[in-house]
Amino acid sequence: MELVKVSRTDFRFVISNRGSAPATDVNFRIAQDSPDDHLVRNECERKLPFPKLDPGQSFTLIAALH
């Protein structure tokens, strides 16, 4: 996972499969009590768990940074 700046005010978490086998039911979360929780809940509910991520593939989640 990495945090990428797309534009001046647009940031995304990029989750990638760097392995040699497909990853299934991919999930990502930040501890709820963390002060650094920048995930957009409704997007996570819509996209996660990600059904299948083949080697070399990635998907993004919006990062709500202020």
URCOR-V20767 format. One record per pair of residues at least 12 apart in sequence whose ideal C-beta (glycine too) atoms are under 8 Angstrom apart, sorted by sequence separation. I is the first residue (numbers start at 1). J is the second residue. If there is no record, write none. Layout:
# URCOR-V20767
<<I,J> <I,J>>
This chain:
# URCOR-V20767
<<1,13> <2,14> <47,59> <1,14> <15,28> <48,61> <1,15> <2,16> <47,61> <1,16> <13,28> <29,44> <28,44> <44,61> <43,61> <43,62> <28,48> <27,48> <40,61> <26,48> <27,49> <39,61> <40,62> <26,49> <27,50> <39,62> <40,63> <25,49> <26,50> <39,63> <40,64> <25,50> <38,63> <39,64> <13,39> <25,51> <38,64> <1,28> <11,38> <24,51> <26,53> <38,65> <24,52> <23,52> <24,53> <22,52> <23,53> <22,53> <22,54> <22,55> <26,59> <28,61> <21,55> <15,50> <20,55> <17,53> <19,55> <16,53> <17,54> <18,55> <15,53> <17,55> <18,56> <17,56> <16,56> <17,57> <16,57> <17,58> <16,58> <15,58> <14,58> <15,59> <14,59> <15,60> <14,60> <15,61> <13,60> <12,60> <13,61> <12,61> <13,62> <12,62> <13,63> <11,62> <12,63> <11,63> <11,65> <4,60> <3,63>>
